[in-house]
Amino acid sequence: MIRWLMWLTLFAGMAMGQTFTARLSGVVSDANAAPVPEAKVTAVQTSTGARASSLTDSRGTYVFPLLPPGTYEIAVEKTGFQKQLQRQVVLEVNSATVLPFQLAVASLSVEVQVTDEAPVLQ
């Protein structure tokens, strides 16, 4: 009986100390596989709307070490690049998910106005 209570106490203590989180990380790069520093990565839990944001470091790496398990939408934004969105990212309890992103350069539109009038000479 004492042995049983000792095991029960040990396992109960271990269960109380467990964390129920997930880790999400990855690298954001451009079309040439070069890292994209200071890109904003946002994780939104679809069931609650809870959001977390992070910036990539100089190697293009982002990390969310303690997200609640669930389904997420992950968005990556950086000026000069097209926004990337990954839907239905499922994070399991005590999992470590790696999700890389490759950003495409945003299309630039330049407007040029041409007139056919010659300047007036004086």
A tleap script that builds the chain and sets N, CA, C and O, in Angstrom:
source leaprc.protein.ff14SB
mol = sequence {
  NMET ILE ARG TRP LEU MET TRP LEU THR LEU
  PHE ALA GLY MET ALA MET GLY GLN THR PHE
  THR ALA ARG LEU SER GLY VAL VAL SER ASP
  ALA ASN ALA ALA PRO VAL PRO GLU ALA LYS
  VAL THR ALA VAL GLN THR SER THR GLY ALA
  ARG ALA SER SER LEU THR ASP SER ARG GLY
  THR TYR VAL PHE PRO LEU LEU PRO PRO GLY
  THR TYR GLU ILE ALA VAL GLU LYS THR GLY
  PHE GLN LYS GLN LEU GLN ARG GLN VAL VAL
  LEU GLU VAL ASN SER ALA THR VAL LEU PRO
  PHE GLN LEU ALA VAL ALA SER LEU SER VAL
  GLU VAL GLN VAL THR ASP GLU ALA PRO VAL
  LEU CGLN
}
set mol.1.N position { 0.822 -1.187 0.000 }
set mol.1.CA position { 0.000 0.000 0.000 }
set mol.1.C position { 0.874 1.262 0.000 }
set mol.1.O position { 0.600 2.213 -0.733 }
set mol.2.N position { 1.895 1.262 0.804 }
set mol.2.CA position { 2.773 2.426 0.883 }
set mol.2.C position { 3.490 2.624 -0.440 }
set mol.2.O position { 3.646 3.754 -0.902 }
set mol.3.N position { 3.918 1.553 -1.041 }
set mol.3.CA position { 4.596 1.633 -2.330 }
set mol.3.C position { 3.660 2.238 -3.393 }
set mol.3.O position { 4.079 3.069 -4.198 }
set mol.4.N position { 2.403 1.813 -3.382 }
set mol.4.CA position { 1.409 2.337 -4.328 }
set mol.4.C position { 1.208 3.837 -4.134 }
set mol.4.O position { 1.152 4.583 -5.111 }
set mol.5.N position { 1.098 4.285 -2.888 }
set mol.5.CA position { 0.939 5.717 -2.600 }
set mol.5.C position { 2.171 6.510 -3.014 }
set mol.5.O position { 2.052 7.643 -3.482 }
set mol.6.N position { 3.346 5.926 -2.846 }
set mol.6.CA position { 4.567 6.597 -3.249 }
set mol.6.C position { 4.590 6.803 -4.768 }
set mol.6.O position { 4.938 7.886 -5.239 }
set mol.7.N position { 4.221 5.769 -5.540 }
set mol.7.CA position { 4.181 5.896 -7.001 }
set mol.7.C position { 3.117 6.902 -7.436 }
set mol.7.O position { 3.349 7.705 -8.341 }
set mol.8.N position { 1.964 6.858 -6.797 }
set mol.8.CA position { 0.886 7.787 -7.128 }
set mol.8.C position { 1.332 9.228 -6.882 }
set mol.8.O position { 1.068 10.101 -7.709 }
set mol.9.N position { 1.988 9.484 -5.785 }
set mol.9.CA position { 2.486 10.817 -5.462 }
set mol.9.C position { 3.542 11.258 -6.475 }
set mol.9.O position { 3.544 12.410 -6.907 }
set mol.10.N position { 4.431 10.355 -6.850 }
set mol.10.CA position { 5.471 10.673 -7.819 }
set mol.10.C position { 4.867 11.047 -9.175 }
set mol.10.O position { 5.239 12.067 -9.756 }
set mol.11.N position { 3.941 10.233 -9.681 }
set mol.11.CA position { 3.339 10.506 -10.982 }
set mol.11.C position { 2.450 11.747 -10.955 }
set mol.11.O position { 2.397 12.482 -11.942 }
set mol.12.N position { 1.761 11.991 -9.863 }
set mol.12.CA position { 0.940 13.193 -9.743 }
set mol.12.C position { 1.818 14.436 -9.781 }
set mol.12.O position { 1.466 15.438 -10.402 }
set mol.13.N position { 2.959 14.362 -9.113 }
set mol.13.CA position { 3.890 15.491 -9.132 }
set mol.13.C position { 4.439 15.744 -10.516 }
set mol.13.O position { 4.603 16.892 -10.927 }
set mol.14.N position { 4.727 14.668 -11.240 }
set mol.14.CA position { 5.235 14.825 -12.600 }
set mol.14.C position { 4.161 15.419 -13.513 }
set mol.14.O position { 4.460 16.271 -14.351 }
set mol.15.N position { 2.924 14.978 -13.356 }
set mol.15.CA position { 1.837 15.490 -14.191 }
set mol.15.C position { 1.594 16.966 -13.917 }
set mol.15.O position { 1.299 17.724 -14.841 }
set mol.16.N position { 1.714 17.383 -12.663 }
set mol.16.CA position { 1.499 18.793 -12.329 }
set mol.16.C position { 2.594 19.668 -12.930 }
set mol.16.O position { 2.346 20.833 -13.240 }
set mol.17.N position { 3.796 19.131 -13.100 }
set mol.17.CA position { 4.909 19.903 -13.632 }
set mol.17.C position { 4.964 19.937 -15.144 }
set mol.17.O position { 5.790 20.654 -15.708 }
set mol.18.N position { 4.107 19.183 -15.821 }
set mol.18.CA position { 4.132 19.149 -17.281 }
set mol.18.C position { 3.557 20.433 -17.848 }
set mol.18.O position { 2.641 21.035 -17.286 }
set mol.19.N position { 4.114 20.828 -18.962 }
set mol.19.CA position { 3.579 21.983 -19.671 }
set mol.19.C position { 2.824 21.494 -20.888 }
set mol.19.O position { 3.210 20.509 -21.518 }
set mol.20.N position { 1.765 22.175 -21.207 }
set mol.20.CA position { 0.958 21.819 -22.363 }
set mol.20.C position { 1.082 22.922 -23.391 }
set mol.20.O position { 0.151 23.693 -23.624 }
set mol.21.N position { 2.260 22.979 -24.005 }
set mol.21.CA position { 2.547 23.995 -25.013 }
set mol.21.C position { 3.173 23.320 -26.227 }
set mol.21.O position { 3.497 22.133 -26.217 }
set mol.22.N position { 3.328 24.126 -27.269 }
set mol.22.CA position { 3.966 23.666 -28.496 }
set mol.22.C position { 4.990 24.708 -28.914 }
set mol.22.O position { 4.898 25.875 -28.533 }
set mol.23.N position { 5.961 24.276 -29.696 }
set mol.23.CA position { 7.010 25.175 -30.192 }
set mol.23.C position { 6.889 25.260 -31.709 }
set mol.23.O position { 6.712 24.249 -32.390 }
set mol.24.N position { 6.987 26.487 -32.226 }
set mol.24.CA position { 6.968 26.718 -33.668 }
set mol.24.C position { 8.191 27.542 -34.024 }
set mol.24.O position { 8.470 28.559 -33.389 }
set mol.25.N position { 8.922 27.099 -35.047 }
set mol.25.CA position { 10.104 27.843 -35.480 }
set mol.25.C position { 10.299 27.630 -36.970 }
set mol.25.O position { 9.645 26.788 -37.586 }
set mol.26.N position { 11.210 28.406 -37.538 }
set mol.26.CA position { 11.515 28.253 -38.952 }
set mol.26.C position { 12.453 29.342 -39.418 }
set mol.26.O position { 12.909 30.177 -38.637 }
set mol.27.N position { 12.729 29.314 -40.706 }
set mol.27.CA position { 13.599 30.301 -41.336 }
set mol.27.C position { 12.814 30.958 -42.458 }
set mol.27.O position { 12.128 30.288 -43.230 }
set mol.28.N position { 12.924 32.285 -42.537 }
set mol.28.CA position { 12.316 33.050 -43.618 }
set mol.28.C position { 13.437 33.446 -44.566 }
set mol.28.O position { 14.415 34.077 -44.164 }
set mol.29.N position { 13.281 33.063 -45.841 }
set mol.29.CA position { 14.302 33.368 -46.835 }
set mol.29.C position { 13.651 33.987 -48.068 }
set mol.29.O position { 12.428 34.000 -48.209 }
set mol.30.N position { 14.501 34.500 -48.957 }
set mol.30.CA position { 13.997 35.052 -50.215 }
set mol.30.C position { 14.116 33.990 -51.304 }
set mol.30.O position { 14.477 32.846 -51.025 }
set mol.31.N position { 13.815 34.368 -52.542 }
set mol.31.CA position { 13.828 33.414 -53.656 }
set mol.31.C position { 15.216 32.836 -53.925 }
set mol.31.O position { 15.332 31.774 -54.538 }
set mol.32.N position { 16.270 33.519 -53.474 }
set mol.32.CA position { 17.646 33.039 -53.655 }
set mol.32.C position { 18.163 32.283 -52.434 }
set mol.32.O position { 19.358 32.005 -52.335 }
set mol.33.N position { 17.267 31.950 -51.507 }
set mol.33.CA position { 17.589 31.243 -50.263 }
set mol.33.C position { 18.417 32.078 -49.292 }
set mol.33.O position { 19.025 31.533 -48.370 }
set mol.34.N position { 18.447 33.386 -49.489 }
set mol.34.CA position { 19.133 34.280 -48.550 }
set mol.34.C position { 18.175 34.581 -47.389 }
set mol.34.O position { 16.973 34.731 -47.610 }
set mol.35.N position { 18.687 34.670 -46.171 }
set mol.35.CA position { 17.811 34.949 -45.030 }
set mol.35.C position { 17.190 36.339 -45.123 }
set mol.35.O position { 17.790 37.269 -45.663 }
set mol.36.N position { 15.980 36.462 -44.589 }
set mol.36.CA position { 15.284 37.747 -44.556 }
set mol.36.C position { 15.198 38.182 -43.096 }
set mol.36.O position { 14.333 37.705 -42.361 }
set mol.37.N position { 16.091 39.088 -42.664 }
set mol.37.CA position { 16.039 39.554 -41.275 }
set mol.37.C position { 14.901 40.549 -41.077 }
set mol.37.O position { 14.463 41.217 -42.014 }
set mol.38.N position { 14.437 40.628 -39.832 }
set mol.38.CA position { 13.407 41.572 -39.401 }
set mol.38.C position { 12.081 41.424 -40.145 }
set mol.38.O position { 11.347 42.399 -40.305 }
set mol.39.N position { 11.772 40.221 -40.597 }
set mol.39.CA position { 10.440 39.940 -41.135 }
set mol.39.C position { 9.518 39.709 -39.944 }
set mol.39.O position { 9.917 39.091 -38.957 }
set mol.40.N position { 8.294 40.200 -40.036 }
set mol.40.CA position { 7.332 40.024 -38.959 }
set mol.40.C position { 6.572 38.726 -39.180 }
set mol.40.O position { 5.956 38.527 -40.226 }
set mol.41.N position { 6.621 37.844 -38.185 }
set mol.41.CA position { 5.909 36.566 -38.230 }
set mol.41.C position { 4.813 36.629 -37.173 }
set mol.41.O position { 5.084 36.906 -36.004 }
set mol.42.N position { 3.570 36.370 -37.590 }
set mol.42.CA position { 2.431 36.424 -36.680 }
set mol.42.C position { 1.714 35.084 -36.691 }
set mol.42.O position { 1.382 34.555 -37.752 }
set mol.43.N position { 1.481 34.542 -35.507 }
set mol.43.CA position { 0.747 33.291 -35.331 }
set mol.43.C position { -0.592 33.611 -34.687 }
set mol.43.O position { -0.636 34.181 -33.597 }
set mol.44.N position { -1.701 33.242 -35.361 }
set mol.44.CA position { -3.043 33.491 -34.836 }
set mol.44.C position { -3.743 32.154 -34.636 }
set mol.44.O position { -3.924 31.387 -35.582 }
set mol.45.N position { -4.133 31.883 -33.397 }
set mol.45.CA position { -4.868 30.651 -33.109 }
set mol.45.C position { -6.292 30.825 -33.626 }
set mol.45.O position { -7.000 31.732 -33.189 }
set mol.46.N position { -6.717 29.974 -34.543 }
set mol.46.CA position { -7.989 30.180 -35.235 }
set mol.46.C position { -9.200 30.024 -34.327 }
set mol.46.O position { -10.221 30.670 -34.565 }
set mol.47.N position { -9.122 29.194 -33.301 }
set mol.47.CA position { -10.284 28.983 -32.436 }
set mol.47.C position { -10.505 30.110 -31.433 }
set mol.47.O position { -11.638 30.358 -31.023 }
set mol.48.N position { -9.428 30.797 -31.032 }
set mol.48.CA position { -9.557 31.836 -30.001 }
set mol.48.C position { -9.250 33.237 -30.507 }
set mol.48.O position { -9.661 34.221 -29.892 }
set mol.49.N position { -8.534 33.336 -31.616 }
set mol.49.CA position { -8.106 34.652 -32.106 }
set mol.49.C position { -6.863 35.174 -31.403 }
set mol.49.O position { -6.393 36.270 -31.707 }
set mol.50.N position { -6.325 34.399 -30.464 }
set mol.50.CA position { -5.109 34.821 -29.757 }
set mol.50.C position { -3.967 34.904 -30.757 }
set mol.50.O position { -3.825 34.054 -31.636 }
set mol.51.N position { -3.149 35.956 -30.602 }
set mol.51.CA position { -2.053 36.146 -31.557 }
set mol.51.C position { -0.745 36.389 -30.838 }
set mol.51.O position { -0.700 36.931 -29.733 }
set mol.52.N position { 0.320 35.968 -31.505 }
set mol.52.CA position { 1.677 36.211 -31.027 }
set mol.52.C position { 2.491 36.647 -32.236 }
set mol.52.O position { 2.293 36.133 -33.337 }
set mol.53.N position { 3.405 37.591 -32.038 }
set mol.53.CA position { 4.244 38.087 -33.139 }
set mol.53.C position { 5.710 38.042 -32.743 }
set mol.53.O position { 6.067 38.122 -31.567 }
set mol.54.N position { 6.542 37.913 -33.759 }
set mol.54.CA position { 7.980 37.866 -33.555 }
set mol.54.C position { 8.660 38.411 -34.803 }
set mol.54.O position { 8.081 38.388 -35.890 }
set mol.55.N position { 9.884 38.901 -34.651 }
set mol.55.CA position { 10.696 39.327 -35.783 }
set mol.55.C position { 11.802 38.314 -36.007 }
set mol.55.O position { 12.351 37.761 -35.054 }
set mol.56.N position { 12.128 38.071 -37.274 }
set mol.56.CA position { 13.234 37.173 -37.566 }
set mol.56.C position { 14.552 37.846 -37.193 }
set mol.56.O position { 14.671 39.071 -37.216 }
set mol.57.N position { 15.532 37.024 -36.852 }
set mol.57.CA position { 16.853 37.554 -36.508 }
set mol.57.C position { 17.692 37.716 -37.781 }
set mol.57.O position { 17.166 37.600 -38.889 }
set mol.58.N position { 18.971 37.978 -37.628 }
set mol.58.CA position { 19.851 38.225 -38.780 }
set mol.58.C position { 19.993 37.000 -39.681 }
set mol.58.O position { 20.374 37.131 -40.844 }
set mol.59.N position { 19.690 35.813 -39.158 }
set mol.59.CA position { 19.745 34.579 -39.961 }
set mol.59.C position { 18.379 34.213 -40.541 }
set mol.59.O position { 18.228 33.162 -41.164 }
set mol.60.N position { 17.377 35.089 -40.333 }
set mol.60.CA position { 16.035 34.824 -40.840 }
set mol.60.C position { 15.231 33.874 -39.977 }
set mol.60.O position { 14.165 33.418 -40.391 }
set mol.61.N position { 15.721 33.565 -38.784 }
set mol.61.CA position { 15.087 32.588 -37.899 }
set mol.61.C position { 14.045 33.249 -37.000 }
set mol.61.O position { 14.256 34.344 -36.478 }
set mol.62.N position { 12.923 32.564 -36.832 }
set mol.62.CA position { 11.907 32.989 -35.864 }
set mol.62.C position { 11.604 31.809 -34.950 }
set mol.62.O position { 11.764 30.653 -35.341 }
set mol.63.N position { 11.159 32.111 -33.713 }
set mol.63.CA position { 10.830 31.064 -32.745 }
set mol.63.C position { 9.673 31.537 -31.881 }
set mol.63.O position { 9.677 32.649 -31.353 }
set mol.64.N position { 8.678 30.659 -31.751 }
set mol.64.CA position { 7.613 30.811 -30.766 }
set mol.64.C position { 7.759 29.608 -29.835 }
set mol.64.O position { 7.271 28.526 -30.163 }
set mol.65.N position { 8.416 29.763 -28.684 }
set mol.65.CA position { 8.731 28.601 -27.861 }
set mol.65.C position { 7.557 28.037 -27.057 }
set mol.65.O position { 7.579 26.861 -26.695 }
set mol.66.N position { 6.537 28.846 -26.770 }
set mol.66.CA position { 5.473 28.397 -25.866 }
set mol.66.C position { 4.084 28.778 -26.375 }
set mol.66.O position { 3.405 29.595 -25.754 }
set mol.67.N position { 3.661 28.205 -27.480 }
set mol.67.CA position { 2.312 28.462 -27.990 }
set mol.67.C position { 1.346 27.414 -27.443 }
set mol.67.O position { 1.722 26.253 -27.282 }
set mol.68.N position { 0.105 27.812 -27.156 }
set mol.68.CA position { -0.890 26.803 -26.778 }
set mol.68.C position { -1.167 25.884 -27.967 }
set mol.68.O position { -1.213 26.355 -29.103 }
set mol.69.N position { -1.348 24.606 -27.736 }
set mol.69.CA position { -1.664 23.698 -28.843 }
set mol.69.C position { -2.957 24.122 -29.531 }
set mol.69.O position { -3.848 24.690 -28.898 }
set mol.70.N position { -3.054 23.845 -30.820 }
set mol.70.CA position { -4.249 24.192 -31.577 }
set mol.70.C position { -3.921 24.400 -33.038 }
set mol.70.O position { -2.829 24.075 -33.502 }
set mol.71.N position { -4.894 24.951 -33.758 }
set mol.71.CA position { -4.742 25.225 -35.183 }
set mol.71.C position { -4.466 26.712 -35.367 }
set mol.71.O position { -5.117 27.556 -34.751 }
set mol.72.N position { -3.493 27.023 -36.221 }
set mol.72.CA position { -3.023 28.394 -36.392 }
set mol.72.C position { -2.992 28.808 -37.857 }
set mol.72.O position { -2.929 27.978 -38.764 }
set mol.73.N position { -3.039 30.124 -38.054 }
set mol.73.CA position { -2.680 30.748 -39.326 }
set mol.73.C position { -1.393 31.511 -39.058 }
set mol.73.O position { -1.313 32.301 -38.117 }
set mol.74.N position { -0.391 31.273 -39.885 }
set mol.74.CA position { 0.910 31.919 -39.720 }
set mol.74.C position { 1.120 32.861 -40.890 }
set mol.74.O position { 1.056 32.441 -42.046 }
set mol.75.N position { 1.372 34.138 -40.602 }
set mol.75.CA position { 1.600 35.143 -41.641 }
set mol.75.C position { 3.009 35.696 -41.501 }
set mol.75.O position { 3.509 35.889 -40.392 }
set mol.76.N position { 3.648 35.951 -42.654 }
set mol.76.CA position { 4.985 36.541 -42.671 }
set mol.76.C position { 4.940 37.758 -43.574 }
set mol.76.O position { 4.482 37.686 -44.714 }
set mol.77.N position { 5.428 38.896 -43.044 }
set mol.77.CA position { 5.422 40.152 -43.786 }
set mol.77.C position { 6.766 40.850 -43.684 }
set mol.77.O position { 7.418 40.820 -42.641 }
set mol.78.N position { 7.168 41.475 -44.771 }
set mol.78.CA position { 8.386 42.287 -44.802 }
set mol.78.C position { 8.237 43.254 -45.964 }
set mol.78.O position { 7.865 42.850 -47.066 }
set mol.79.N position { 8.520 44.513 -45.729 }
set mol.79.CA position { 8.440 45.519 -46.784 }
set mol.79.C position { 9.313 45.097 -47.957 }
set mol.79.O position { 10.464 44.700 -47.779 }
set mol.80.N position { 8.747 45.187 -49.163 }
set mol.80.CA position { 9.461 44.811 -50.367 }
set mol.80.C position { 9.200 43.382 -50.807 }
set mol.80.O position { 9.644 42.968 -51.878 }
set mol.81.N position { 8.474 42.621 -49.979 }
set mol.81.CA position { 8.153 41.223 -50.292 }
set mol.81.C position { 6.646 41.012 -50.234 }
set mol.81.O position { 5.927 41.750 -49.560 }
set mol.82.N position { 6.180 39.993 -50.952 }
set mol.82.CA position { 4.776 39.622 -50.881 }
set mol.82.C position { 4.511 38.918 -49.555 }
set mol.82.O position { 5.330 38.130 -49.083 }
set mol.83.N position { 3.366 39.212 -48.965 }
set mol.83.CA position { 2.970 38.576 -47.709 }
set mol.83.C position { 2.693 37.096 -47.961 }
set mol.83.O position { 2.094 36.733 -48.974 }
set mol.84.N position { 3.135 36.242 -47.032 }
set mol.84.CA position { 2.888 34.811 -47.107 }
set mol.84.C position { 1.950 34.412 -45.976 }
set mol.84.O position { 2.086 34.910 -44.858 }
set mol.85.N position { 1.010 33.530 -46.247 }
set mol.85.CA position { 0.071 33.064 -45.236 }
set mol.85.C position { -0.039 31.545 -45.333 }
set mol.85.O position { -0.301 30.998 -46.405 }
set mol.86.N position { 0.162 30.879 -44.213 }
set mol.86.CA position { 0.008 29.423 -44.143 }
set mol.86.C position { -1.157 29.132 -43.206 }
set mol.86.O position { -1.105 29.471 -42.023 }
set mol.87.N position { -2.201 28.508 -43.727 }
set mol.87.CA position { -3.394 28.195 -42.938 }
set mol.87.C position { -3.347 26.755 -42.433 }
set mol.87.O position { -2.587 25.927 -42.935 }
set mol.88.N position { -4.173 26.480 -41.431 }
set mol.88.CA position { -4.356 25.129 -40.898 }
set mol.88.C position { -3.051 24.488 -40.417 }
set mol.88.O position { -2.788 23.317 -40.690 }
set mol.89.N position { -2.249 25.258 -39.708 }
set mol.89.CA position { -1.031 24.715 -39.100 }
set mol.89.C position { -1.425 24.163 -37.726 }
set mol.89.O position { -1.793 24.922 -36.829 }
set mol.90.N position { -1.347 22.866 -37.570 }
set mol.90.CA position { -1.762 22.212 -36.331 }
set mol.90.C position { -0.540 21.994 -35.447 }
set mol.90.O position { 0.431 21.350 -35.845 }
set mol.91.N position { -0.611 22.544 -34.242 }
set mol.91.CA position { 0.463 22.378 -33.259 }
set mol.91.C position { -0.032 21.456 -32.154 }
set mol.91.O position { -1.026 21.749 -31.489 }
set mol.92.N position { 0.657 20.353 -31.965 }
set mol.92.CA position { 0.288 19.350 -30.962 }
set mol.92.C position { 0.983 19.657 -29.631 }
set mol.92.O position { 1.981 20.376 -29.592 }
set mol.93.N position { 0.445 19.108 -28.553 }
set mol.93.CA position { 1.036 19.260 -27.219 }
set mol.93.C position { 2.462 18.720 -27.232 }
set mol.93.O position { 2.723 17.627 -27.736 }
set mol.94.N position { 3.381 19.505 -26.669 }
set mol.94.CA position { 4.793 19.136 -26.542 }
set mol.94.C position { 5.463 18.822 -27.883 }
set mol.94.O position { 6.401 18.027 -27.935 }
set mol.95.N position { 4.987 19.442 -28.962 }
set mol.95.CA position { 5.590 19.215 -30.281 }
set mol.95.C position { 6.523 20.376 -30.624 }
set mol.95.O position { 6.452 21.454 -30.034 }
set mol.96.N position { 7.388 20.123 -31.586 }
set mol.96.CA position { 8.290 21.151 -32.112 }
set mol.96.C position { 8.116 21.142 -33.634 }
set mol.96.O position { 8.662 20.282 -34.325 }
set mol.97.N position { 7.358 22.098 -34.137 }
set mol.97.CA position { 7.061 22.178 -35.563 }
set mol.97.C position { 8.003 23.177 -36.220 }
set mol.97.O position { 8.206 24.277 -35.706 }
set mol.98.N position { 8.578 22.792 -37.358 }
set mol.98.CA position { 9.450 23.677 -38.129 }
set mol.98.C position { 8.702 24.033 -39.409 }
set mol.98.O position { 8.315 23.158 -40.182 }
set mol.99.N position { 8.504 25.345 -39.620 }
set mol.99.CA position { 7.746 25.821 -40.772 }
set mol.99.C position { 8.540 26.923 -41.480 }
set mol.99.O position { 8.509 28.076 -41.049 }
set mol.100.N position { 9.250 26.581 -42.562 }
set mol.100.CA position { 10.016 27.592 -43.299 }
set mol.100.C position { 9.110 28.379 -44.253 }
set mol.100.O position { 8.063 27.895 -44.682 }
set mol.101.N position { 9.539 29.590 -44.568 }
set mol.101.CA position { 8.836 30.441 -45.530 }
set mol.101.C position { 9.836 30.961 -46.543 }
set mol.101.O position { 10.977 31.273 -46.201 }
set mol.102.N position { 9.403 31.054 -47.794 }
set mol.102.CA position { 10.208 31.672 -48.844 }
set mol.102.C position { 9.379 32.818 -49.421 }
set mol.102.O position { 8.311 32.604 -49.993 }
set mol.103.N position { 9.895 34.043 -49.258 }
set mol.103.CA position { 9.172 35.230 -49.701 }
set mol.103.C position { 9.564 35.617 -51.120 }
set mol.103.O position { 10.734 35.569 -51.497 }
set mol.104.N position { 8.563 35.997 -51.888 }
set mol.104.CA position { 8.788 36.500 -53.242 }
set mol.104.C position { 8.838 38.021 -53.192 }
set mol.104.O position { 8.156 38.647 -52.381 }
set mol.105.N position { 9.640 38.601 -54.051 }
set mol.105.CA position { 9.751 40.054 -54.122 }
set mol.105.C position { 8.410 40.614 -54.578 }
set mol.105.O position { 7.780 40.085 -55.493 }
set mol.106.N position { 7.987 41.688 -53.929 }
set mol.106.CA position { 6.724 42.326 -54.305 }
set mol.106.C position { 6.874 42.971 -55.670 }
set mol.106.O position { 7.932 43.499 -56.011 }
set mol.107.N position { 5.819 42.922 -56.433 }
set mol.107.CA position { 5.866 43.563 -57.752 }
set mol.107.C position { 5.798 45.071 -57.563 }
set mol.107.O position { 5.035 45.588 -56.746 }
set mol.108.N position { 6.599 45.736 -58.323 }
set mol.108.CA position { 6.641 47.189 -58.258 }
set mol.108.C position { 5.900 47.753 -59.450 }
set mol.108.O position { 6.031 47.257 -60.569 }
set mol.109.N position { 5.137 48.771 -59.209 }
set mol.109.CA position { 4.480 49.435 -60.328 }
set mol.109.C position { 4.969 50.881 -60.362 }
set mol.109.O position { 4.896 51.613 -59.376 }
set mol.110.N position { 5.453 51.249 -61.498 }
set mol.110.CA position { 5.964 52.597 -61.688 }
set mol.110.C position { 5.116 53.265 -62.760 }
set mol.110.O position { 4.887 52.708 -63.834 }
set mol.111.N position { 4.666 54.446 -62.452 }
set mol.111.CA position { 3.860 55.180 -63.417 }
set mol.111.C position { 4.730 56.261 -64.038 }
set mol.111.O position { 5.323 57.084 -63.341 }
set mol.112.N position { 4.792 56.241 -65.367 }
set mol.112.CA position { 5.573 57.226 -66.097 }
set mol.112.C position { 4.614 58.024 -66.956 }
set mol.112.O position { 3.776 57.464 -67.664 }
set mol.113.N position { 4.745 59.330 -66.887 }
set mol.113.CA position { 3.893 60.189 -67.691 }
set mol.113.C position { 4.769 60.869 -68.740 }
set mol.113.O position { 5.758 61.522 -68.407 }
set mol.114.N position { 4.400 60.712 -69.996 }
set mol.114.CA position { 5.155 61.278 -71.106 }
set mol.114.C position { 4.279 62.312 -71.798 }
set mol.114.O position { 3.110 62.063 -72.093 }
set mol.115.N position { 4.861 63.464 -72.048 }
set mol.115.CA position { 4.148 64.483 -72.828 }
set mol.115.C position { 4.932 64.722 -74.107 }
set mol.115.O position { 6.153 64.567 -74.145 }
set mol.116.N position { 4.220 65.097 -75.136 }
set mol.116.CA position { 4.885 65.296 -76.419 }
set mol.116.C position { 5.098 66.787 -76.736 }
set mol.116.O position { 5.305 67.150 -77.894 }
set mol.117.N position { 5.049 67.613 -75.745 }
set mol.117.CA position { 5.254 69.052 -75.964 }
set mol.117.C position { 6.730 69.399 -75.765 }
set mol.117.O position { 7.365 68.954 -74.810 }
set mol.118.N position { 7.238 70.175 -76.655 }
set mol.118.CA position { 8.605 70.642 -76.542 }
set mol.118.C position { 8.647 71.839 -75.609 }
set mol.118.O position { 7.706 72.632 -75.572 }
set mol.119.N position { 9.717 71.974 -74.866 }
set mol.119.CA position { 9.812 73.140 -73.981 }
set mol.119.C position { 9.896 74.428 -74.813 }
set mol.119.O position { 10.450 74.442 -75.912 }
set mol.120.N position { 9.335 75.501 -74.261 }
set mol.120.CA position { 9.336 76.786 -74.955 }
set mol.120.C position { 10.691 77.443 -74.781 }
set mol.120.O position { 11.183 77.569 -73.660 }
set mol.121.N position { 11.301 77.865 -75.888 }
set mol.121.CA position { 12.588 78.553 -75.851 }
set mol.121.C position { 12.337 80.067 -75.869 }
set mol.121.O position { 11.422 80.545 -76.539 }
set mol.122.N position { 13.132 80.783 -75.151 }
set mol.122.CA position { 12.989 82.243 -75.132 }
set mol.122.C position { 14.207 82.910 -75.699 }
set mol.122.O position { 14.265 84.138 -75.764 }
savepdb mol mol.pdb
quit
